[in-house]
Amino acid sequence: MPEELRKILFSKEEVQAAVIDYCLRSKIRLPDKNIEDLEVRTDPEAMVVLKYADTGPEEANEVELSRDQVAAALIRYCSSINVPLPRSAQKVLQPGNDGISLLINIDWGKRTPKK
């Protein structure tokens, strides 16, 4: 049976919008400062790092988000902009210099036929 592979590219600006929305919905504390940079890494424990302007000694100046958190943020972002994603498909994040790619693999042979 055939397989389908889709690749959705997210710019750093889109990743930033998605992870900030995720943090606000998940009650992850963000510094009350401007974001200076967003770093995308290959580390699954800290795939996205929001870097803030100097926050002083009482607050951290970085917020790290894991691969699972970033995946949840991007999936929700897709839903909010009406980009359909199949629930049963395998989803993999691929970090890049200009953002993150979401790879979606559907194995049509493993899907249950409609009756």
Backbone as XML, in Angstrom:
<?xml version="1.0"?>
<chain id="A" units="angstrom">
  <residue number="1" name="MET">
    <atom name="N" x="0.837" y="-1.186" z="0.000"/>
    <atom name="CA" x="0.000" y="0.000" z="0.000"/>
    <atom name="C" x="0.880" y="1.247" z="0.000"/>
  </residue>
  <residue number="2" name="PRO">
    <atom name="N" x="0.354" y="2.317" z="-0.532"/>
    <atom name="CA" x="1.153" y="3.545" z="-0.605"/>
    <atom name="C" x="1.302" y="4.225" z="0.755"/>
  </residue>
  <residue number="3" name="GLU">
    <atom name="N" x="2.330" y="5.055" z="0.820"/>
    <atom name="CA" x="2.555" y="5.908" z="1.986"/>
    <atom name="C" x="2.549" y="7.350" z="1.510"/>
  </residue>
  <residue number="4" name="GLU">
    <atom name="N" x="2.138" y="8.225" z="2.399"/>
    <atom name="CA" x="2.114" y="9.652" z="2.087"/>
    <atom name="C" x="3.003" y="10.371" z="3.090"/>
  </residue>
  <residue number="5" name="LEU">
    <atom name="N" x="3.835" y="11.284" z="2.595"/>
    <atom name="CA" x="4.692" y="12.086" z="3.467"/>
    <atom name="C" x="4.420" y="13.550" z="3.166"/>
  </residue>
  <residue number="6" name="ARG">
    <atom name="N" x="4.009" y="14.278" z="4.202"/>
    <atom name="CA" x="3.788" y="15.714" z="4.084"/>
    <atom name="C" x="4.819" y="16.425" z="4.932"/>
  </residue>
  <residue number="7" name="LYS">
    <atom name="N" x="5.196" y="17.606" z="4.478"/>
    <atom name="CA" x="6.157" y="18.420" z="5.226"/>
    <atom name="C" x="5.584" y="19.826" z="5.339"/>
  </residue>
  <residue number="8" name="ILE">
    <atom name="N" x="5.383" y="20.258" z="6.581"/>
    <atom name="CA" x="4.869" y="21.600" z="6.835"/>
    <atom name="C" x="5.993" y="22.407" z="7.480"/>
  </residue>
  <residue number="9" name="LEU">
    <atom name="N" x="6.351" y="23.508" z="6.861"/>
    <atom name="CA" x="7.441" y="24.349" z="7.351"/>
    <atom name="C" x="6.880" y="25.492" z="8.186"/>
  </residue>
  <residue number="10" name="PHE">
    <atom name="N" x="7.464" y="25.710" z="9.364"/>
    <atom name="CA" x="7.087" y="26.806" z="10.244"/>
    <atom name="C" x="8.279" y="27.739" z="10.396"/>
  </residue>
  <residue number="11" name="SER">
    <atom name="N" x="8.070" y="29.011" z="10.123"/>
    <atom name="CA" x="9.131" y="30.002" z="10.313"/>
    <atom name="C" x="9.355" y="30.205" z="11.812"/>
  </residue>
  <residue number="12" name="LYS">
    <atom name="N" x="10.439" y="30.864" z="12.151"/>
    <atom name="CA" x="10.701" y="31.158" z="13.565"/>
    <atom name="C" x="9.578" y="32.007" z="14.166"/>
  </residue>
  <residue number="13" name="GLU">
    <atom name="N" x="9.018" y="32.907" z="13.374"/>
    <atom name="CA" x="7.921" y="33.750" z="13.864"/>
    <atom name="C" x="6.689" y="32.898" z="14.174"/>
  </residue>
  <residue number="14" name="GLU">
    <atom name="N" x="6.395" y="31.923" z="13.318"/>
    <atom name="CA" x="5.251" y="31.037" z="13.559"/>
    <atom name="C" x="5.504" y="30.134" z="14.756"/>
  </residue>
  <residue number="15" name="VAL">
    <atom name="N" x="6.733" y="29.636" z="14.886"/>
    <atom name="CA" x="7.084" y="28.811" z="16.049"/>
    <atom name="C" x="6.925" y="29.638" z="17.320"/>
  </residue>
  <residue number="16" name="GLN">
    <atom name="N" x="7.397" y="30.883" z="17.286"/>
    <atom name="CA" x="7.285" y="31.748" z="18.457"/>
    <atom name="C" x="5.819" y="31.969" z="18.826"/>
  </residue>
  <residue number="17" name="ALA">
    <atom name="N" x="4.984" y="32.261" z="17.853"/>
    <atom name="CA" x="3.557" y="32.474" z="18.133"/>
    <atom name="C" x="2.933" y="31.209" z="18.721"/>
  </residue>
  <residue number="18" name="ALA">
    <atom name="N" x="3.289" y="30.053" z="18.168"/>
    <atom name="CA" x="2.724" y="28.783" z="18.638"/>
    <atom name="C" x="3.163" y="28.462" z="20.060"/>
  </residue>
  <residue number="19" name="VAL">
    <atom name="N" x="4.445" y="28.635" z="20.374"/>
    <atom name="CA" x="4.920" y="28.264" z="21.711"/>
    <atom name="C" x="4.469" y="29.267" z="22.772"/>
  </residue>
  <residue number="20" name="ILE">
    <atom name="N" x="4.322" y="30.525" z="22.422"/>
    <atom name="CA" x="3.812" y="31.490" z="23.393"/>
    <atom name="C" x="2.358" y="31.167" z="23.726"/>
  </residue>
  <residue number="21" name="ASP">
    <atom name="N" x="1.564" y="30.854" z="22.697"/>
    <atom name="CA" x="0.178" y="30.448" z="22.941"/>
    <atom name="C" x="0.143" y="29.197" z="23.818"/>
  </residue>
  <residue number="22" name="TYR">
    <atom name="N" x="1.023" y="28.240" z="23.529"/>
    <atom name="CA" x="1.095" y="27.007" z="24.327"/>
    <atom name="C" x="1.430" y="27.328" z="25.791"/>
  </residue>
  <residue number="23" name="CYS">
    <atom name="N" x="2.416" y="28.178" z="25.998"/>
    <atom name="CA" x="2.822" y="28.537" z="27.362"/>
    <atom name="C" x="1.676" y="29.199" z="28.120"/>
  </residue>
  <residue number="24" name="LEU">
    <atom name="N" x="0.979" y="30.103" z="27.467"/>
    <atom name="CA" x="-0.133" y="30.793" z="28.121"/>
    <atom name="C" x="-1.254" y="29.817" z="28.471"/>
  </residue>
  <residue number="25" name="ARG">
    <atom name="N" x="-1.572" y="28.899" z="27.576"/>
    <atom name="CA" x="-2.627" y="27.912" z="27.820"/>
    <atom name="C" x="-2.211" y="26.890" z="28.877"/>
  </residue>
  <residue number="26" name="SER">
    <atom name="N" x="-0.910" y="26.591" z="28.946"/>
    <atom name="CA" x="-0.403" y="25.588" z="29.886"/>
    <atom name="C" x="0.066" y="26.211" z="31.199"/>
  </residue>
  <residue number="27" name="LYS">
    <atom name="N" x="-0.116" y="27.502" z="31.326"/>
    <atom name="CA" x="0.277" y="28.237" z="32.538"/>
    <atom name="C" x="1.779" y="28.123" z="32.833"/>
  </residue>
  <residue number="28" name="ILE">
    <atom name="N" x="2.579" y="28.121" z="31.762"/>
    <atom name="CA" x="4.036" y="28.162" z="31.906"/>
    <atom name="C" x="4.412" y="29.633" z="32.048"/>
  </residue>
  <residue number="29" name="ARG">
    <atom name="N" x="5.093" y="29.941" z="33.129"/>
    <atom name="CA" x="5.432" y="31.337" z="33.441"/>
    <atom name="C" x="6.444" y="31.886" z="32.439"/>
  </residue>
  <residue number="30" name="LEU">
    <atom name="N" x="6.100" y="33.031" z="31.861"/>
    <atom name="CA" x="6.989" y="33.723" z="30.932"/>
    <atom name="C" x="7.397" y="35.057" z="31.555"/>
  </residue>
  <residue number="31" name="PRO">
    <atom name="N" x="8.657" y="35.461" z="31.378"/>
    <atom name="CA" x="9.082" y="36.767" z="31.897"/>
    <atom name="C" x="8.285" y="37.899" z="31.242"/>
  </residue>
  <residue number="32" name="ASP">
    <atom name="N" x="8.083" y="38.957" z="31.969"/>
    <atom name="CA" x="7.361" y="40.117" z="31.463"/>
    <atom name="C" x="8.352" y="41.051" z="30.762"/>
  </residue>
  <residue number="33" name="LYS">
    <atom name="N" x="9.022" y="40.528" z="29.770"/>
    <atom name="CA" x="10.033" y="41.264" z="28.997"/>
    <atom name="C" x="9.858" y="40.913" z="27.523"/>
  </residue>
  <residue number="34" name="ASN">
    <atom name="N" x="10.538" y="41.643" z="26.656"/>
    <atom name="CA" x="10.524" y="41.336" z="25.233"/>
    <atom name="C" x="11.414" y="40.136" z="24.928"/>
  </residue>
  <residue number="35" name="ILE">
    <atom name="N" x="10.985" y="39.336" z="23.972"/>
    <atom name="CA" x="11.808" y="38.212" z="23.520"/>
    <atom name="C" x="12.883" y="38.770" z="22.601"/>
  </residue>
  <residue number="36" name="GLU">
    <atom name="N" x="14.137" y="38.444" z="22.911"/>
    <atom name="CA" x="15.245" y="38.898" z="22.077"/>
    <atom name="C" x="15.563" y="37.912" z="20.967"/>
  </residue>
  <residue number="37" name="ASP">
    <atom name="N" x="15.372" y="36.610" z="21.243"/>
    <atom name="CA" x="15.737" y="35.603" z="20.248"/>
    <atom name="C" x="14.977" y="34.316" z="20.526"/>
  </residue>
  <residue number="38" name="LEU">
    <atom name="N" x="14.804" y="33.536" z="19.491"/>
    <atom name="CA" x="14.244" y="32.199" z="19.607"/>
    <atom name="C" x="15.265" y="31.253" z="18.987"/>
  </residue>
  <residue number="39" name="GLU">
    <atom name="N" x="15.721" y="30.301" z="19.772"/>
    <atom name="CA" x="16.729" y="29.354" z="19.305"/>
    <atom name="C" x="16.080" y="27.984" z="19.121"/>
  </residue>
  <residue number="40" name="VAL">
    <atom name="N" x="16.309" y="27.377" z="17.965"/>
    <atom name="CA" x="15.813" y="26.037" z="17.681"/>
    <atom name="C" x="17.001" y="25.082" z="17.772"/>
  </residue>
  <residue number="41" name="ARG">
    <atom name="N" x="16.841" y="24.028" z="18.582"/>
    <atom name="CA" x="17.925" y="23.069" z="18.814"/>
    <atom name="C" x="17.480" y="21.658" z="18.427"/>
  </residue>
  <residue number="42" name="THR">
    <atom name="N" x="18.434" y="20.757" z="18.356"/>
    <atom name="CA" x="18.127" y="19.348" z="18.119"/>
    <atom name="C" x="17.895" y="18.589" z="19.417"/>
  </residue>
  <residue number="43" name="ASP">
    <atom name="N" x="18.174" y="19.200" z="20.552"/>
    <atom name="CA" x="18.006" y="18.589" z="21.866"/>
    <atom name="C" x="16.519" y="18.356" z="22.162"/>
  </residue>
  <residue number="44" name="PRO">
    <atom name="N" x="16.088" y="17.097" z="22.363"/>
    <atom name="CA" x="14.661" y="16.853" z="22.622"/>
    <atom name="C" x="14.169" y="17.430" z="23.942"/>
  </residue>
  <residue number="45" name="GLU">
    <atom name="N" x="15.063" y="17.680" z="24.887"/>
    <atom name="CA" x="14.665" y="18.253" z="26.178"/>
    <atom name="C" x="14.541" y="19.779" z="26.123"/>
  </residue>
  <residue number="46" name="ALA">
    <atom name="N" x="15.173" y="20.402" z="25.151"/>
    <atom name="CA" x="15.119" y="21.864" z="24.989"/>
    <atom name="C" x="15.177" y="22.196" z="23.501"/>
  </residue>
  <residue number="47" name="MET">
    <atom name="N" x="14.116" y="21.830" z="22.779"/>
    <atom name="CA" x="14.103" y="22.031" z="21.331"/>
    <atom name="C" x="13.962" y="23.500" z="20.949"/>
  </residue>
  <residue number="48" name="VAL">
    <atom name="N" x="13.162" y="24.227" z="21.734"/>
    <atom name="CA" x="13.002" y="25.665" z="21.494"/>
    <atom name="C" x="13.355" y="26.393" z="22.779"/>
  </residue>
  <residue number="49" name="VAL">
    <atom name="N" x="14.174" y="27.428" z="22.635"/>
    <atom name="CA" x="14.559" y="28.256" z="23.777"/>
    <atom name="C" x="14.183" y="29.694" z="23.448"/>
  </residue>
  <residue number="50" name="LEU">
    <atom name="N" x="13.301" y="30.253" z="24.275"/>
    <atom name="CA" x="12.947" y="31.668" z="24.165"/>
    <atom name="C" x="13.940" y="32.442" z="25.019"/>
  </residue>
  <residue number="51" name="LYS">
    <atom name="N" x="14.644" y="33.393" z="24.413"/>
    <atom name="CA" x="15.635" y="34.184" z="25.135"/>
    <atom name="C" x="15.092" y="35.596" z="25.299"/>
  </residue>
  <residue number="52" name="TYR">
    <atom name="N" x="15.071" y="36.030" z="26.560"/>
    <atom name="CA" x="14.508" y="37.331" z="26.905"/>
    <atom name="C" x="15.599" y="38.337" z="27.209"/>
  </residue>
  <residue number="53" name="ALA">
    <atom name="N" x="15.215" y="39.615" z="27.132"/>
    <atom name="CA" x="16.112" y="40.689" z="27.535"/>
    <atom name="C" x="16.456" y="40.477" z="29.009"/>
  </residue>
  <residue number="54" name="ASP">
    <atom name="N" x="17.479" y="41.112" z="29.465"/>
    <atom name="CA" x="17.917" y="40.961" z="30.856"/>
    <atom name="C" x="16.736" y="41.113" z="31.808"/>
  </residue>
  <residue number="55" name="THR">
    <atom name="N" x="16.465" y="40.056" z="32.561"/>
    <atom name="CA" x="15.308" y="40.052" z="33.454"/>
    <atom name="C" x="15.684" y="40.312" z="34.904"/>
  </residue>
  <residue number="56" name="GLY">
    <atom name="N" x="16.940" y="40.376" z="35.188"/>
    <atom name="CA" x="17.365" y="40.585" z="36.568"/>
    <atom name="C" x="17.519" y="39.255" z="37.285"/>
  </residue>
  <residue number="57" name="PRO">
    <atom name="N" x="18.024" y="39.290" z="38.517"/>
    <atom name="CA" x="18.329" y="38.052" z="39.241"/>
    <atom name="C" x="17.091" y="37.274" z="39.701"/>
  </residue>
  <residue number="58" name="GLU">
    <atom name="N" x="15.927" y="37.927" z="39.771"/>
    <atom name="CA" x="14.747" y="37.239" z="40.297"/>
    <atom name="C" x="14.041" y="36.360" z="39.263"/>
  </residue>
  <residue number="59" name="GLU">
    <atom name="N" x="14.313" y="36.550" z="37.964"/>
    <atom name="CA" x="13.670" y="35.759" z="36.923"/>
    <atom name="C" x="14.709" y="35.174" z="35.978"/>
  </residue>
  <residue number="60" name="ALA">
    <atom name="N" x="14.377" y="33.998" z="35.448"/>
    <atom name="CA" x="15.235" y="33.393" z="34.422"/>
    <atom name="C" x="15.088" y="34.187" z="33.130"/>
  </residue>
  <residue number="61" name="ASN">
    <atom name="N" x="16.150" y="34.248" z="32.341"/>
    <atom name="CA" x="16.057" y="34.972" z="31.078"/>
    <atom name="C" x="15.891" y="34.041" z="29.882"/>
  </residue>
  <residue number="62" name="GLU">
    <atom name="N" x="15.651" y="32.746" z="30.152"/>
    <atom name="CA" x="15.380" y="31.778" z="29.097"/>
    <atom name="C" x="14.237" y="30.862" z="29.523"/>
  </residue>
  <residue number="63" name="VAL">
    <atom name="N" x="13.436" y="30.472" z="28.539"/>
    <atom name="CA" x="12.385" y="29.477" z="28.758"/>
    <atom name="C" x="12.623" y="28.377" z="27.738"/>
  </residue>
  <residue number="64" name="GLU">
    <atom name="N" x="12.814" y="27.151" z="28.229"/>
    <atom name="CA" x="13.074" y="26.004" z="27.357"/>
    <atom name="C" x="11.809" y="25.172" z="27.221"/>
  </residue>
  <residue number="65" name="LEU">
    <atom name="N" x="11.559" y="24.730" z="25.983"/>
    <atom name="CA" x="10.414" y="23.873" z="25.698"/>
    <atom name="C" x="10.907" y="22.584" z="25.056"/>
  </residue>
  <residue number="66" name="SER">
    <atom name="N" x="10.388" y="21.467" z="25.528"/>
    <atom name="CA" x="10.803" y="20.161" z="25.020"/>
    <atom name="C" x="10.192" y="19.887" z="23.643"/>
  </residue>
  <residue number="67" name="ARG">
    <atom name="N" x="10.671" y="18.864" z="23.009"/>
    <atom name="CA" x="10.148" y="18.444" z="21.706"/>
    <atom name="C" x="8.647" y="18.167" z="21.793"/>
  </residue>
  <residue number="68" name="ASP">
    <atom name="N" x="8.205" y="17.476" z="22.847"/>
    <atom name="CA" x="6.783" y="17.160" z="22.997"/>
    <atom name="C" x="5.944" y="18.427" z="23.163"/>
  </residue>
  <residue number="69" name="GLN">
    <atom name="N" x="6.452" y="19.392" z="23.908"/>
    <atom name="CA" x="5.732" y="20.653" z="24.089"/>
    <atom name="C" x="5.644" y="21.428" z="22.772"/>
  </residue>
  <residue number="70" name="VAL">
    <atom name="N" x="6.742" y="21.432" z="22.019"/>
    <atom name="CA" x="6.759" y="22.132" z="20.734"/>
    <atom name="C" x="5.811" y="21.437" z="19.750"/>
  </residue>
  <residue number="71" name="ALA">
    <atom name="N" x="5.806" y="20.113" z="19.755"/>
    <atom name="CA" x="4.893" y="19.370" z="18.874"/>
    <atom name="C" x="3.447" y="19.724" z="19.202"/>
  </residue>
  <residue number="72" name="ALA">
    <atom name="N" x="3.104" y="19.728" z="20.480"/>
    <atom name="CA" x="1.740" y="20.089" z="20.889"/>
    <atom name="C" x="1.401" y="21.512" z="20.453"/>
  </residue>
  <residue number="73" name="ALA">
    <atom name="N" x="2.357" y="22.420" z="20.603"/>
    <atom name="CA" x="2.134" y="23.812" z="20.217"/>
    <atom name="C" x="1.896" y="23.941" z="18.715"/>
  </residue>
  <residue number="74" name="LEU">
    <atom name="N" x="2.694" y="23.247" z="17.914"/>
    <atom name="CA" x="2.555" y="23.354" z="16.461"/>
    <atom name="C" x="1.291" y="22.664" z="15.955"/>
  </residue>
  <residue number="75" name="ILE">
    <atom name="N" x="0.916" y="21.557" z="16.577"/>
    <atom name="CA" x="-0.328" y="20.870" z="16.195"/>
    <atom name="C" x="-1.523" y="21.777" z="16.488"/>
  </residue>
  <residue number="76" name="ARG">
    <atom name="N" x="-1.513" y="22.424" z="17.651"/>
    <atom name="CA" x="-2.590" y="23.358" z="17.985"/>
    <atom name="C" x="-2.584" y="24.547" z="17.038"/>
  </residue>
  <residue number="77" name="TYR">
    <atom name="N" x="-1.407" y="25.029" z="16.697"/>
    <atom name="CA" x="-1.285" y="26.151" z="15.760"/>
    <atom name="C" x="-1.902" y="25.777" z="14.413"/>
  </residue>
  <residue number="78" name="CYS">
    <atom name="N" x="-1.618" y="24.562" z="13.929"/>
    <atom name="CA" x="-2.209" y="24.095" z="12.666"/>
    <atom name="C" x="-3.732" y="24.117" z="12.754"/>
  </residue>
  <residue number="79" name="SER">
    <atom name="N" x="-4.248" y="23.650" z="13.862"/>
    <atom name="CA" x="-5.694" y="23.637" z="14.057"/>
    <atom name="C" x="-6.264" y="25.059" z="14.031"/>
  </residue>
  <residue number="80" name="SER">
    <atom name="N" x="-5.557" y="25.995" z="14.648"/>
    <atom name="CA" x="-6.062" y="27.373" z="14.724"/>
    <atom name="C" x="-6.051" y="28.082" z="13.368"/>
  </residue>
  <residue number="81" name="ILE">
    <atom name="N" x="-5.185" y="27.636" z="12.439"/>
    <atom name="CA" x="-5.148" y="28.260" z="11.111"/>
    <atom name="C" x="-5.763" y="27.341" z="10.052"/>
  </residue>
  <residue number="82" name="ASN">
    <atom name="N" x="-6.514" y="26.335" z="10.513"/>
    <atom name="CA" x="-7.267" y="25.424" z="9.635"/>
    <atom name="C" x="-6.403" y="24.599" z="8.680"/>
  </residue>
  <residue number="83" name="VAL">
    <atom name="N" x="-5.254" y="24.143" z="9.167"/>
    <atom name="CA" x="-4.428" y="23.201" z="8.415"/>
    <atom name="C" x="-4.753" y="21.811" z="8.953"/>
  </residue>
  <residue number="84" name="PRO">
    <atom name="N" x="-5.370" y="20.948" z="8.141"/>
    <atom name="CA" x="-5.780" y="19.628" z="8.645"/>
    <atom name="C" x="-4.586" y="18.700" z="8.873"/>
  </residue>
  <residue number="85" name="LEU">
    <atom name="N" x="-4.644" y="17.993" z="10.001"/>
    <atom name="CA" x="-3.622" y="16.987" z="10.329"/>
    <atom name="C" x="-4.344" y="15.692" z="10.690"/>
  </residue>
  <residue number="86" name="PRO">
    <atom name="N" x="-3.984" y="14.592" z="10.055"/>
    <atom name="CA" x="-4.619" y="13.319" z="10.408"/>
    <atom name="C" x="-4.161" y="12.849" z="11.783"/>
  </residue>
  <residue number="87" name="ARG">
    <atom name="N" x="-5.114" y="12.451" z="12.614"/>
    <atom name="CA" x="-4.783" y="12.019" z="13.977"/>
    <atom name="C" x="-3.891" y="10.787" z="13.998"/>
  </residue>
  <residue number="88" name="SER">
    <atom name="N" x="-4.145" y="9.851" z="13.095"/>
    <atom name="CA" x="-3.445" y="8.565" z="13.148"/>
    <atom name="C" x="-2.073" y="8.593" z="12.486"/>
  </residue>
  <residue number="89" name="ALA">
    <atom name="N" x="-1.701" y="9.697" z="11.887"/>
    <atom name="CA" x="-0.409" y="9.770" z="11.201"/>
    <atom name="C" x="0.741" y="9.914" z="12.186"/>
  </residue>
  <residue number="90" name="GLN">
    <atom name="N" x="1.897" y="9.416" z="11.780"/>
    <atom name="CA" x="3.114" y="9.604" z="12.567"/>
    <atom name="C" x="3.600" y="11.038" z="12.317"/>
  </residue>
  <residue number="91" name="LYS">
    <atom name="N" x="3.947" y="11.743" z="13.390"/>
    <atom name="CA" x="4.392" y="13.128" z="13.274"/>
    <atom name="C" x="5.783" y="13.261" z="13.878"/>
  </residue>
  <residue number="92" name="VAL">
    <atom name="N" x="6.691" y="13.902" z="13.126"/>
    <atom name="CA" x="8.081" y="14.060" z="13.555"/>
    <atom name="C" x="8.485" y="15.508" z="13.330"/>
  </residue>
  <residue number="93" name="LEU">
    <atom name="N" x="9.179" y="16.085" z="14.309"/>
    <atom name="CA" x="9.694" y="17.443" z="14.166"/>
    <atom name="C" x="11.135" y="17.396" z="13.667"/>
  </residue>
  <residue number="94" name="GLN">
    <atom name="N" x="11.443" y="18.314" z="12.760"/>
    <atom name="CA" x="12.791" y="18.404" z="12.213"/>
    <atom name="C" x="13.249" y="19.863" z="12.340"/>
  </residue>
  <residue number="95" name="PRO">
    <atom name="N" x="14.164" y="20.131" z="13.289"/>
    <atom name="CA" x="14.635" y="21.514" z="13.450"/>
    <atom name="C" x="15.499" y="21.947" z="12.278"/>
  </residue>
  <residue number="96" name="GLY">
    <atom name="N" x="15.443" y="23.237" z="11.990"/>
    <atom name="CA" x="16.263" y="23.808" z="10.925"/>
    <atom name="C" x="16.698" y="25.206" z="11.317"/>
  </residue>
  <residue number="97" name="ASN">
    <atom name="N" x="17.527" y="25.817" z="10.505"/>
    <atom name="CA" x="18.045" y="27.154" z="10.806"/>
    <atom name="C" x="16.950" y="28.214" z="10.797"/>
  </residue>
  <residue number="98" name="ASP">
    <atom name="N" x="15.981" y="28.046" z="9.914"/>
    <atom name="CA" x="14.956" y="29.075" z="9.754"/>
    <atom name="C" x="13.643" y="28.737" z="10.442"/>
  </residue>
  <residue number="99" name="GLY">
    <atom name="N" x="13.620" y="27.663" z="11.219"/>
    <atom name="CA" x="12.388" y="27.277" z="11.898"/>
    <atom name="C" x="12.338" y="25.780" z="12.141"/>
  </residue>
  <residue number="100" name="ILE">
    <atom name="N" x="11.122" y="25.226" z="12.060"/>
    <atom name="CA" x="10.920" y="23.803" z="12.321"/>
    <atom name="C" x="10.004" y="23.241" z="11.251"/>
  </residue>
  <residue number="101" name="SER">
    <atom name="N" x="10.297" y="22.018" z="10.803"/>
    <atom name="CA" x="9.429" y="21.298" z="9.878"/>
    <atom name="C" x="8.684" y="20.222" z="10.646"/>
  </residue>
  <residue number="102" name="LEU">
    <atom name="N" x="7.410" y="20.061" z="10.323"/>
    <atom name="CA" x="6.601" y="18.984" z="10.876"/>
    <atom name="C" x="6.396" y="17.986" z="9.747"/>
  </residue>
  <residue number="103" name="LEU">
    <atom name="N" x="6.968" y="16.782" z="9.919"/>
    <atom name="CA" x="6.827" y="15.725" z="8.926"/>
    <atom name="C" x="5.682" y="14.821" z="9.343"/>
  </residue>
  <residue number="104" name="ILE">
    <atom name="N" x="4.782" y="14.565" z="8.405"/>
    <atom name="CA" x="3.600" y="13.753" z="8.681"/>
    <atom name="C" x="3.628" y="12.569" z="7.742"/>
  </residue>
  <residue number="105" name="ASN">
    <atom name="N" x="3.670" y="11.358" z="8.309"/>
    <atom name="CA" x="3.747" y="10.136" z="7.518"/>
    <atom name="C" x="2.471" y="9.327" z="7.713"/>
  </residue>
  <residue number="106" name="ILE">
    <atom name="N" x="1.789" y="9.040" z="6.606"/>
    <atom name="CA" x="0.571" y="8.234" z="6.653"/>
    <atom name="C" x="0.838" y="6.958" z="5.862"/>
  </residue>
  <residue number="107" name="ASP">
    <atom name="N" x="0.721" y="5.830" z="6.522"/>
    <atom name="CA" x="0.843" y="4.529" z="5.857"/>
    <atom name="C" x="-0.577" y="4.064" z="5.544"/>
  </residue>
  <residue number="108" name="TRP">
    <atom name="N" x="-0.986" y="4.197" z="4.318"/>
    <atom name="CA" x="-2.359" y="3.901" z="3.921"/>
    <atom name="C" x="-2.675" y="2.417" z="4.081"/>
  </residue>
  <residue number="109" name="GLY">
    <atom name="N" x="-1.672" y="1.559" z="4.121"/>
    <atom name="CA" x="-1.904" y="0.133" z="4.304"/>
    <atom name="C" x="-2.328" y="-0.217" z="5.720"/>
  </residue>
  <residue number="110" name="LYS">
    <atom name="N" x="-2.007" y="0.630" z="6.692"/>
    <atom name="CA" x="-2.336" y="0.367" z="8.086"/>
    <atom name="C" x="-3.666" y="0.989" z="8.505"/>
  </residue>
  <residue number="111" name="ARG">
    <atom name="N" x="-4.282" y="1.744" z="7.619"/>
    <atom name="CA" x="-5.564" y="2.384" z="7.944"/>
    <atom name="C" x="-6.700" y="1.363" z="7.791"/>
  </residue>
  <residue number="112" name="THR">
    <atom name="N" x="-7.717" y="1.526" z="8.585"/>
    <atom name="CA" x="-8.869" y="0.626" z="8.518"/>
    <atom name="C" x="-9.764" y="1.047" z="7.359"/>
  </residue>
  <residue number="113" name="PRO">
    <atom name="N" x="-10.149" y="0.101" z="6.516"/>
    <atom name="CA" x="-11.004" y="0.460" z="5.388"/>
    <atom name="C" x="-12.393" y="0.905" z="5.850"/>
  </residue>
  <residue number="114" name="LYS">
    <atom name="N" x="-12.996" y="1.829" z="5.084"/>
    <atom name="CA" x="-14.346" y="2.293" z="5.394"/>
    <atom name="C" x="-15.360" y="1.244" z="4.970"/>
  </residue>
  <residue number="115" name="LYS">
    <atom name="N" x="-16.425" y="1.143" z="5.750"/>
    <atom name="CA" x="-17.480" y="0.178" z="5.413"/>
    <atom name="C" x="-18.669" y="0.887" z="4.822"/>
  </residue>
</chain>
